[in-house]
Every structure is written in C-alpha cells, then in structure tokens.
Amino acid sequence: MRHSLRSTRNRFAPIALAASLLSLVSATASADSPQVLGWVEEGLILPEKVAVKFKLDTGALTSSMHAENIDLFEKDGDEWVRFTVELEDIDTEKKVRTRLERKMIRDIKVRGAGGAEERPVVLMKVCLGDQTYEEQFSLNDRDKMNYPVLIGRRTLEKVGLVDSSKTFTVEPSCS
C-alpha cells in the first residue's frame, strides 16, 4: 500500500509544481500589466482640482480641453494663449471659472464635418486615477459636448488600456 501511495504522490508532484509556477507567473504579469480604465472616467484639472468627466478617446490623437474666450498674445518673444475655463465640478455641482495663461506649444489643424479649423495646443496638468500627467491639450469650446475633456492616444499610451464596456473605474486621488 505504501508503494502505491508514494507513486501517487510522485505523479502529482509535477502538477503541483506547475500550478505554483502558473500562479507566480500570473501574479507577476498582473503586477506589470497596464491599468485598464473605462471609456469615461472622473479626472481633475490641476491646479484648480476641478472634477470633470474625461472621455478616453482612442479615435483622437491629441487630447482636447474645453476653453472659451481664447486670445493669442506675445510674451518674451514667444506665443502665448489666454483662455477661460468654465466647468461644472461633478463632485460639488458648482461652476468653476478661471482665466489661465499658457505658453503655446504648437497649433493643430482639426478636420471635421463642419470643415477645418486651427486650435492652439498648450501643456496642462490633469489627474487620472492616482497619476498626474502634464500633457498637450488643444483648446476648443466644448460647451455643446458631453465631456469637457477628451484624452487622446498620445496621452492614453502613458495612462493604460481602455475597456469600452466600463465607466468610472477609478477615482482621482493625486496629492
């Protein structure tokens, strides 16, 4: 009887070893895996910490942010842009209105159903999940859009993957 029990243990030893290795590889892979976010997430516009809906848009190359009263001007020999950000904070439901100035990084030509238009691009800081990103955003009046901030592919490649079946998977928690 002992002989058959010992041979049974020996037969299952490789299976137990394989299961242990598989769980170790699986745990390592999930720790190294990029985060998966929904197609709509709550994010913060910094430094004001205004909480708004971000649409994670794999169809857009450059991110875009709602801006009104956009004025171009020159400062120290560089092109700058002055604009108003007026957004409703989804946490407090209060309107936040602020006038910002940023150095213009470049401008882009955007083509759509209504034709083509040029938009200024500036660096803005945003919080998504527990990460702060300083990224390029084109400025455009998005008042008639459902989402005041659109996160494009240039930013998404740093953020993670998008699962189109999910929304609001993380809360912004940047310090």
NORJOVEN-V305402 format. One record per residue. OMEGA is omega in whole degrees, 0 to 359 (none if undefined). NEAR is the number of other ideal C-beta (glycine too) atoms within 12 Angstrom. D_FIRST is the distance of its C-alpha to the first C-alpha in whole Angstrom. Layout:
omega = [OMEGA;OMEGA]
near = [NEAR;NEAR]
d_first = [D_FIRST;D_FIRST]
This chain:
omega = [180;182;182;178;179;180;176;178;181;179;183;180;178;179;178;178;180;179;178;179;179;180;177;178;180;179;179;181;181;177;180;183;176;179;179;181;176;182;171;179;171;178;179;170;184;9;184;182;176;181;180;177;175;172;178;193;181;179;181;178;183;176;182;181;178;176;178;177;183;179;175;176;181;179;181;178;180;175;177;177;177;184;179;174;177;185;174;177;184;177;185;184;177;174;176;181;179;178;184;172;177;173;180;180;182;168;181;174;181;179;178;181;181;182;181;176;176;179;175;178;181;173;177;176;176;177;176;187;179;183;173;179;171;190;176;177;170;182;183;176;181;182;183;180;178;187;182;179;178;179;183;187;180;178;182;180;176;187;183;183;179;174;185;178;185;172;174;182;180;173;178;183;179;180;none]
near = [7;8;9;10;11;12;12;13;14;14;12;14;14;12;14;14;13;13;14;14;14;14;14;14;14;14;13;12;12;13;11;10;12;18;24;21;35;28;26;29;38;32;48;35;39;28;17;22;24;36;31;40;32;47;35;40;28;22;17;28;22;31;44;37;47;38;35;22;19;30;21;22;18;13;15;8;8;16;21;22;36;25;32;23;39;26;35;21;25;26;18;13;12;15;16;26;19;22;18;34;25;31;23;29;25;20;21;26;16;23;12;13;7;9;9;11;18;19;32;36;33;36;26;39;28;40;33;41;29;17;26;24;32;20;35;33;42;40;42;34;21;27;17;10;18;16;29;38;44;38;45;31;21;24;38;31;18;23;34;26;20;31;20;17;11;18;19;22;26;27;19;33;16;22;10]
d_first = [0;4;5;5;6;9;10;11;13;14;16;17;19;22;22;22;25;27;27;28;31;32;33;35;37;38;39;41;42;43;45;47;48;51;52;53;56;58;61;63;62;64;66;68;71;72;74;75;71;72;69;70;68;67;66;64;65;64;67;69;69;71;71;74;75;78;81;85;88;87;90;89;91;92;91;91;92;88;88;86;86;86;85;84;81;81;77;76;73;70;69;73;75;78;79;79;82;83;85;83;84;82;83;82;80;81;82;80;81;79;80;79;81;84;85;84;85;84;82;82;79;78;75;74;71;68;65;62;59;59;61;65;66;69;70;73;74;77;79;80;82;78;80;79;76;73;71;74;71;70;67;67;65;66;65;62;60;60;59;56;55;57;55;58;56;56;59;59;56;57;60;62;61;63;65]
